[in-house]
């Protein structure tokens, strides 16, 4: 049994490393008071998916499609992978719709999947999930708020393309 748990843990860590770029215990976020993403019902959807994966993989069916010896590692990987992919697609779709409604003059976007790999490692936070320029006012995207927020000029000069800064005179000294 210890061997199965060790293999499942290793599978979880490898999958987490591939998805997030670190060994983040992402499944525990579902059960915490995390507000890192402002999507409605994302925690409930994640828990529902994990329960379905558990029922499909861990409860023995009449025909054994998954050998008993690998069920726990398969569960660990699918319980991390499926909620991440589904919530990521949901977040990308929602973000795309909200950005379209924002009607920015200029836009830079990154996928949710790139954001989960880049942003946690960026302690100083030079990484932007998305950036927009509207009427020469710079904005950055927040997954927590699921909306753009205005960037202060002192921040904008560190994260926006030089072309945007020059075009709008952002950070230029009089």
C-alpha positions in Angstrom: 0.0 0.0 0.0 2.9 2.4 0.8 4.3 1.8 -2.7 0.9 2.7 -4.3 0.7 5.9 -2.2 4.3 6.8 -3.1 3.7 6.2 -6.8 0.5 8.3 -6.6 2.3 11.1 -4.8 5.1 11.0 -7.4 2.5 11.1 -10.2 0.7 14.0 -8.6 4.0 16.0 -8.2 5.1 15.3 -11.8 1.7 16.4 -13.1 1.7 19.5 -10.9 5.2 20.4 -12.1 4.1 20.0 -15.7 1.0 22.1 -15.2 2.2 24.7 -12.8 5.9 24.8 -13.0 6.2 23.9 -9.3 5.1 21.3 -6.9 2.0 23.2 -5.8 -0.6 21.3 -3.8 -3.3 22.7 -6.1 -6.1 20.3 -4.9 -5.9 21.8 -1.4 -6.9 25.2 -2.9 -10.3 23.8 -3.6 -10.9 23.3 0.1 -9.4 26.5 1.4 -10.8 30.0 1.3 -8.8 30.9 -1.8 -9.9 33.9 -3.7 -7.2 33.7 -6.4 -9.8 33.4 -9.2 -13.1 35.3 -9.3 -15.0 32.8 -11.4 -18.4 31.8 -10.0 -18.7 28.2 -8.8 -15.1 27.3 -9.8 -14.5 25.4 -6.5 -17.8 23.5 -6.7 -17.0 22.5 -10.3 -13.5 21.4 -9.2 -14.9 19.3 -6.3 -17.6 17.8 -8.6 -14.9 16.7 -11.2 -12.7 15.2 -8.5 -15.6 13.2 -7.1 -16.5 12.0 -10.6 -12.9 11.0 -11.2 -12.8 9.2 -7.8 -16.0 7.3 -8.7 -14.8 6.4 -12.1 -11.3 5.3 -11.1 -11.4 4.1 -7.6 -14.7 2.1 -7.4 -14.1 -1.2 -9.1 -16.3 -1.7 -12.2 -17.5 -5.0 -13.5 -14.7 -4.9 -16.1 -11.3 -3.7 -15.0 -10.2 -1.2 -17.6 -7.7 0.2 -15.1 -5.5 -2.3 -13.3 -5.9 -2.1 -9.5 -2.2 -1.4 -9.1 -2.3 1.9 -11.0 -5.7 3.2 -9.9 -4.4 5.5 -7.2 -1.7 7.2 -9.4 -4.3 7.6 -12.2 -6.7 9.2 -9.8 -4.0 11.6 -8.5 -3.1 12.7 -12.0 -6.7 13.0 -13.3 -7.9 14.7 -10.1 -5.3 17.4 -10.7 -5.4 17.5 -14.5 -9.1 17.5 -15.3 -10.2 20.3 -12.9 -7.3 22.4 -14.1 -8.1 22.0 -17.8 -11.8 22.5 -17.3 -11.5 25.6 -15.0 -8.7 26.9 -17.2 -10.9 26.7 -20.3 -13.8 28.3 -18.3 -11.5 31.1 -17.2 -10.1 31.7 -20.7 -13.5 31.8 -22.2 -14.9 34.2 -19.5 -11.8 36.4 -19.7 -12.1 36.6 -23.5 -15.7 37.6 -23.3 -15.1 40.3 -20.7 -12.0 41.7 -22.6 -14.1 41.9 -25.8 -16.7 43.9 -23.9 -14.0 46.2 -22.6 -13.2 47.4 -26.1 -9.5 48.2 -25.7 -7.6 50.1 -28.3 -4.5 47.8 -27.8 -4.3 44.4 -26.1 -1.9 41.7 -25.0 -3.3 38.4 -23.7 -1.9 35.3 -22.3 -3.8 32.0 -21.7 -4.8 31.0 -18.2 -2.5 28.0 -18.6 0.5 30.2 -19.2 -0.6 32.4 -16.2 -0.6 29.5 -13.8 2.9 28.7 -14.8 4.3 32.2 -14.9 2.5 34.3 -12.2 3.2 32.2 -9.1 7.0 32.2 -9.8 7.0 36.0 -10.4 7.2 37.3 -6.8 7.7 40.9 -7.9 4.8 40.5 -10.3 6.2 41.7 -13.7 4.0 39.2 -15.4 0.6 40.3 -16.7 -2.2 37.9 -17.5 -3.4 40.5 -20.0 -2.8 44.2 -20.6 -4.9 46.8 -22.4 -4.6 50.3 -23.5 -7.8 52.3 -23.8 -7.7 56.0 -24.6 -4.0 55.9 -23.6 -4.9 54.6 -20.1 -3.1 51.4 -19.2 -4.9 48.5 -17.6 -3.9 45.0 -16.4 -6.1 41.9 -16.0 -7.0 40.5 -12.6 -8.2 36.9 -12.4 -9.2 37.6 -8.8 -11.6 40.3 -9.9 -12.1 39.0 -13.4 -11.8 42.5 -14.6 -9.2 45.1 -15.7 -7.7 47.5 -13.2 -5.9 50.7 -14.0 -2.1 50.6 -13.8 -0.3 53.4 -12.2 2.3 55.0 -14.6 5.2 54.0 -12.3 4.1 50.3 -12.7 3.1 50.6 -16.3 6.7 51.6 -17.4 8.0 48.2 -16.0 5.4 45.9 -17.6 4.0 47.4 -20.8 5.5 47.4 -24.3 7.8 50.3 -25.1 5.6 51.2 -28.1 2.6 51.8 -25.9 4.6 53.9 -23.5 6.0 56.1 -26.3 2.7 56.4 -28.1 0.8 57.6 -25.0 3.7 59.4 -23.2 3.3 57.1 -20.2 6.1 57.6 -17.7 7.5 60.5 -19.8 8.9 63.3 -17.7 7.8 66.8 -18.7 
